[in-house]
Amino acid sequence: MNRTDRLYALVEDLRAISPRCRSARELAERFEVSVRTIERDIVALQESGVPIYAEPGRRGGYALDKRMSLPPLNFTPAEAVAIAVALSRAGDQPFGRQARSALRKVVAAMPGREGELARELARRVQLIAEPGGAARPLGAEGVQRAIEEALLRRRVLKLDYADAKGALTSREVEPGVFLGGRGGFWYLVAWCRLRGDVRVFRLDRIAGAAVTEERCPDRPVERFATDAPELIVQGAVLD
């Protein structure tokens, strides 16, 4: 069991017996790790806002305050990232710290595999750090949904794209980053097979988009972010 799955299972184990507690030694035996590992896991969960407290004494241990916890949530990875995008805009504004804490609780309550998918998708949805700006059209109907699906499933996209002069070309691209914010526009940063390089596609210039069944080669997400010209970005972070 990896650490993410263990953290989720720890919360669910304590939730199931709440308000009773379980000792670190009992938890260590259940999860086949050391007592020290359990103690580090508990601290990490507490720092993430999970309401776990310690009961002192010989019969003491760790307990979860059910009144302050969430049951497992049926958010999809895309829904979790949508929440992250909205809350990422809080930044250093009033209640920004509480917004980040709320997001951590949502992700902590998701099943392990779904949480991992949400974190991976969040790395590929980024916001340009620019205050203000009105929202702009997202392009032809279905384009945004196709890009979301391609990023989530890691699939190649077929695009019909018009450049600044209106010339239309058909492209096969490997989606890297969904980028939004500057001037209210959204962009797809992708490896363009026609150009043999990373290119930035403005969504309102994409006339059509179709998801293929071909899986994208693995390319580090940092490769796309650094190749986006003159764009300073911040991630929609899920932690």
C-alpha positions in Angstrom: 0.0 0.0 0.0 1.4 3.4 -1.0 1.4 6.3 1.4 -1.6 8.1 -0.2 -3.8 5.0 0.1 -2.6 4.4 3.6 -3.5 8.0 4.7 -7.0 7.5 3.3 -7.3 4.1 4.9 -6.2 5.5 8.3 -8.9 8.2 8.2 -11.5 5.6 7.2 -10.4 3.2 10.0 -10.6 5.9 12.6 -13.9 7.1 11.3 -15.4 3.6 11.5 -14.6 3.3 15.3 -15.3 6.9 16.2 -15.6 8.1 19.0 -13.4 5.2 20.2 -9.7 5.5 19.6 -6.9 3.2 18.3 -3.3 3.3 19.5 -0.4 3.9 17.3 0.8 0.4 17.9 -2.5 -1.1 16.8 -2.5 1.1 13.7 1.0 0.1 12.9 0.1 -3.6 13.1 -3.0 -3.1 10.9 -1.1 -1.3 8.2 2.2 -3.3 8.6 4.4 -0.3 9.1 6.4 1.1 12.1 4.8 3.1 15.0 7.0 6.0 13.9 5.5 5.9 10.4 2.0 6.0 11.8 2.9 9.0 14.0 4.3 10.8 10.9 1.1 9.9 9.0 -1.1 11.3 11.8 0.8 14.5 11.9 0.5 14.9 8.1 -3.3 14.3 8.3 -3.6 16.8 11.2 -1.7 19.4 9.3 -4.0 18.9 6.3 -7.0 19.7 8.5 -8.2 16.2 9.3 -9.8 16.4 12.9 -7.7 13.7 14.5 -6.9 14.1 18.2 -4.9 12.1 20.7 -6.4 10.5 23.8 -3.8 10.3 26.6 -3.4 7.4 29.0 -2.7 3.6 28.9 -5.9 3.0 26.9 -5.5 6.1 24.8 -4.6 6.5 21.2 -5.9 8.5 18.2 -9.5 9.3 17.5 -11.4 11.1 14.8 -14.0 13.7 15.5 -16.9 12.5 13.3 -18.7 15.8 13.6 -15.9 17.6 11.9 -15.2 15.1 9.1 -16.5 14.3 5.7 -17.7 10.9 4.5 -16.1 9.6 1.3 -17.1 12.0 -1.5 -18.2 11.0 -4.9 -16.4 13.8 -6.7 -14.8 12.9 -10.0 -11.2 14.0 -10.6 -12.5 16.6 -13.0 -14.9 18.0 -10.4 -12.1 18.1 -7.8 -9.9 20.1 -10.2 -12.8 22.5 -11.0 -13.0 23.2 -7.2 -9.2 23.7 -7.2 -9.3 26.2 -10.1 -12.0 28.2 -8.3 -10.2 28.1 -4.9 -6.8 28.8 -6.5 -8.0 32.3 -7.3 -8.4 33.1 -3.6 -4.6 33.4 -3.3 -3.7 35.8 -0.5 -7.2 37.3 -0.4 -9.3 37.1 2.8 -10.0 33.5 3.7 -7.4 32.3 1.2 -5.8 30.1 3.8 -9.2 28.6 4.7 -9.9 28.0 1.0 -6.7 25.9 0.7 -7.6 24.0 3.9 -11.1 23.2 2.6 -9.6 21.9 -0.7 -7.2 19.6 1.2 -10.2 18.2 3.2 -12.1 17.5 0.0 -9.2 15.7 -1.6 -8.4 13.7 1.6 -11.9 12.4 1.6 -11.7 11.1 -2.0 -10.8 7.4 -2.5 -7.1 6.9 -3.1 -7.1 6.2 -6.8 -9.5 9.1 -7.6 -7.4 11.4 -5.5 -4.3 10.5 -7.5 -6.1 11.1 -10.8 -7.3 14.4 -9.5 -3.7 15.5 -8.6 -2.3 14.4 -11.9 -5.0 16.4 -13.8 -4.5 19.4 -11.6 -0.8 19.5 -12.6 -2.0 20.0 -16.2 -4.5 22.8 -15.5 -2.8 26.1 -14.8 -3.7 29.7 -14.3 -1.8 32.7 -15.6 -1.0 34.9 -12.7 -2.7 38.1 -13.8 -5.3 40.0 -11.7 -8.7 40.9 -13.1 -9.7 40.3 -16.7 -13.0 39.5 -18.2 -13.9 36.0 -19.2 -13.6 35.2 -22.9 -15.4 32.7 -25.1 -14.0 29.2 -24.8 -14.4 28.3 -28.5 -16.6 26.1 -30.5 -19.1 23.9 -28.7 -17.5 20.7 -27.4 -13.9 22.0 -27.6 -13.5 22.5 -23.9 -15.0 19.1 -23.1 -12.7 17.4 -25.7 -9.6 19.0 -24.1 -10.7 18.0 -20.6 -11.3 14.4 -21.7 -8.0 14.3 -23.6 -6.0 15.6 -20.6 -7.8 13.2 -18.2 -7.4 10.1 -20.4 -4.0 11.2 -21.8 -5.2 10.9 -25.4 -4.1 12.6 -28.7 -6.4 15.3 -30.0 -7.3 16.2 -33.6 -7.8 20.0 -33.9 -9.0 22.3 -36.6 -7.2 25.6 -35.8 -7.4 29.1 -37.2 -4.3 31.3 -36.8 -4.4 35.0 -36.1 -5.0 35.6 -39.9 -7.9 33.1 -40.0 -6.0 30.4 -42.0 -7.4 27.0 -40.9 -5.1 24.0 -40.4 -5.8 20.4 -39.2 -3.4 19.2 -36.4 -2.8 16.2 -34.3 -1.6 17.4 -30.9 -0.5 15.8 -27.6 -2.1 17.9 -24.9 0.2 19.1 -22.1 -1.3 22.0 -20.1 -4.7 23.7 -20.0 -3.8 27.3 -19.4 -6.2 30.2 -18.4 -6.2 33.7 -17.1 -4.4 36.3 -19.3 -7.0 38.7 -20.8 -9.7 36.1 -19.9 -8.6 33.7 -22.6 -7.9 30.0 -22.2 -5.1 28.2 -24.0 -4.1 24.6 -24.8 -0.3 24.1 -24.6 0.5 20.9 -26.6 3.0 19.1 -28.7 2.0 19.8 -32.3 2.9 16.9 -34.6 2.5 19.2 -37.7 5.2 21.6 -36.4 7.2 19.0 -34.4 7.4 21.3 -31.4 5.3 22.7 -28.5 2.6 25.2 -29.6 0.1 27.3 -27.8 -3.5 27.2 -29.1 -6.1 29.8 -28.1 -9.4 28.1 -27.4 -11.6 30.6 -29.2 -9.6 29.9 -32.4 -10.1 26.1 -32.2 -12.9 25.4 -34.7 -13.2 21.7 -33.7 -11.6 19.1 -31.5 -11.9 15.3 -31.4 -10.4 12.9 -28.9 -8.7 9.9 -30.5 -8.0 6.5 -28.9 -4.2 7.0 -29.2 -2.5 7.4 -25.9 0.0 10.3 -25.6 3.7 9.6 -25.0 4.8 10.6 -21.6 6.2 14.1 -21.6 7.0 16.0 -18.3 4.4 18.7 -17.6 7.2 21.1 -16.9 8.3 20.8 -20.6 5.0 22.4 -21.7 4.9 25.2 -19.1 8.4 26.4 -19.8 7.8 26.4 -23.6 4.7 28.6 -23.3 6.1 32.0 -24.5 6.1 34.8 -22.0 3.5 33.1 -19.8 4.0 33.2 -16.0 1.7 30.5 -14.5 0.6 29.2 -11.2 -0.8 25.7 -10.7 -4.3 24.7 -9.6 -2.6 22.7 -6.8 -4.2 19.7 -5.1 -2.2 18.6 -2.1 
